[in-house]
Amino acid sequence: MRYVSTRGAAPPQSFAEMLLAGLAPDGGLYLPEAWPHFTPAEIAAFAGQPYAQVARAVLGRLVGDSFTAAERAVDIADAYAGFDDKRIAPLVEIGPNLFLMELFHGPTFAFKDIALQVLGRMFARALAKRGGRATVLAATSGDTGSAAIAALGGLDNIEVFVLHPKGRVSEVQRRQMTTAPFANVHNIAVEGTFDDCQAIVKALFAETDFAHAVNLTAVNSINFARIAAQSVYYFTAAAQLGAPPVFVVPTGNFGDVFAGEAAMRMGLAIEKLVVATNANDIMARALNDGIYASGNAQPTLSPSMDIQVASNFERALFEASGRDAGWVRAAMTQFAKEKSLALPENVRAALRVRYAAARCDDEQTLAAIARVHAQTGRLIDPHTAVAVATADNFKLHSKGPVVVLSTAHPAKFPDAVRQATGLIPPMPPRLSAVLSASEKIVDLSADKGLVQALIEARLPPS
Ligand SMILES: *Cc1c(COP(=O)(O)O)cnc(C)c1O
């Protein structure tokens, strides 16, 4: 299995090379040269299998010969051994044919653990095989940072630099990152928005001399290994339900929902992927109006989705255009320059086959938290609530099962939950431990030169 860039101007790579590189050198995102395919019988057989077994099957086809089956099995088993629910991505019925898929049972209580716990282990293995060091640079709107730190903290030959927008992540989210006791972890609070953080990351990757000198790499959802690992729970859910579901996905950077498209392209029958956004609705506007245009990110109750540029949309555009890398390259160049892109009708039509989209504001988010609590006694986090509110709208048109991806534990966002219900969600002890630990953090203005200088100063001498 080889990986090609959405912009068509980078050489194909193996899974391991793609994993270590993150972003393709032409600025594009990697995708499999050809999607592997699972037959309906193979997918039906996933029902009732342990999560790790399905993960081995799905990742096996995507990893190719970068790792042996035995290596893969060890990494996947280790990745999920520490989850506090052995089903890893359990389905919970909260209404007639309406399910929550709980994706927050990993070490940092958000769905990003599911992919990053696997990615970290594969990354360390690939790096050991290749030799040398790696510098991981990540921008986070909240949950990627802690999940990346939990996955990569303490590993040999890897330094981890995490940029978050100062004051725009919850206290629990910040502390989960800044209290990590690892010498190879460096937290930077940037005076700006998540998009400023992401822009700095992109700009530093574009500094090719620097990027090469420090072996710069990314583990955010532009890394296809994340998408690969996340596609697994679409298979387990659909196999378990036995009918093509509608998946409603609280969306920021479009990684999680694109993992659903990946599953579809690997043969999984999905009725629809519903993109649920908060007031930062670039994706709802792009999919409904055909104009992909970024505005100013505004803070909401669901901060991990406060995004105005959805990097992974490039992957969906590549597929929707019939893998027209030349068009993607021109389109992304135009979007970078003008902050706006009109999608051609053929691309819009192809996107409509898979996706629907809607936005929901903070008021509806709070109402959804309150309603689910009143009806089921469960507390849900505000990201999940954005999707629940959206699901309520779309359910009217669906006869099959509707699965809402529940992406964070409610205790990570106690303020929103309390505002909606008057209740403070009980904190799992593993989470409350971060509230008293001491923090390690550097504040910087949104300036890529300052971030570059800090990275150079912090790297161990080679
Ligand atoms: C990251 C995150 C999202 C958004 O996922 P994307 O892959 O960026 O679309 C939604 N909810 C939570 C809790 C998250 O941490």
The ligand as an SDF file (V2000), in Angstrom:
LIG
                    3D

 15 15  0  0  0  0  0  0  0  0999 V2000
  -11.2590   17.3020   17.9930 C   0  0  0  0  0  0  0  0  0  0  0  0
  -12.6280   17.2370   18.5110 C   0  0  0  0  0  0  0  0  0  0  0  0
  -13.7330   17.3500   17.6670 C   0  0  0  0  0  0  0  0  0  0  0  0
  -13.5940   17.6430   16.1850 C   0  0  0  0  0  0  0  0  0  0  0  0
  -12.9990   16.5960   15.4750 O   0  0  0  0  0  0  0  0  0  0  0  0
  -12.3620   16.8750   14.0270 P   0  0  0  0  0  0  0  0  0  0  0  0
  -11.7250   15.6110   13.6390 O   0  0  0  0  0  0  0  0  0  0  0  0
  -11.3810   17.9970   14.2100 O   0  0  0  0  0  0  0  0  0  0  0  0
  -13.4840   17.2830   13.1410 O   0  0  0  0  0  0  0  0  0  0  0  0
  -14.9900   17.1900   18.2170 C   0  0  0  0  0  0  0  0  0  0  0  0
  -15.1630   16.9710   19.5350 N   0  0  0  0  0  0  0  0  0  0  0  0
  -14.1360   16.8780   20.3830 C   0  0  0  0  0  0  0  0  0  0  0  0
  -14.3870   16.6500   21.8180 C   0  0  0  0  0  0  0  0  0  0  0  0
  -12.8330   16.9940   19.8990 C   0  0  0  0  0  0  0  0  0  0  0  0
  -11.8030   16.8750   20.7450 O   0  0  0  0  0  0  0  0  0  0  0  0
  1  2  1  0
  2  3  1  0
  2 14  2  0
  3  4  1  0
  3 10  2  0
  4  5  1  0
  5  6  1  0
  6  7  2  0
  6  8  1  0
  6  9  1  0
 10 11  1  0
 11 12  2  0
 12 13  1  0
 12 14  1  0
 14 15  1  0
M  END
$$$$
